[in-house]
Amino acid sequence: KTENEFKINLLKGKLWHLGHNMDIDSAWVKSEKYLLNAIKKEPTNPESILEISTLYVNTGFETQTSAEKWFRELSKSNEPKYKYEANKGLAFSFYYQGKMDSSKIYSEKCLKEKGNDSTMISVNECAVNNLKKDKNKSNQKK
């Protein structure tokens, strides 16, 4: 029974996540509710953790600390694809939080594994450019 409840909650969470992407009213709240319910049933299941992490990271600034928390949890997975997704998510979450040093570190981890990931190439370049700008601003104040 618990396994079925997990699967049902995960599926509903994923479907409401899609609904959120289509701007359906209340879809985000419903997605979060079902995904958290799925996680309560199977706390270490990487699929549900990835889904809620993605929901949070793609929402806005106010949910980035939650995204970071869940991507860190996902990074504990023994499955390489989930570790990669965790690093990718952390690169984005840190970027959105303005933590360019951390974004750079995690995007570089991804690029070591998959050097042709154009998204991570872009995130890394943006983080590096922002760090350079910050350094230049700091040097101009002196």
Protein Blocks (a to p, Z undefined) as FASTA:
>chain_A
ZZmmmmmmmmmmmmmmmmmmnopghklmmmmmmmmmmmmmmmmlmklmmmmmmmmmmnom
mlmmmmmmmmmmmmmpmbfklmmmmmmmmmmmmmmnopaklmmmmmmmmmmmmmmlmklm
mmmmmmmmmmmmmmmmmmmmZZ
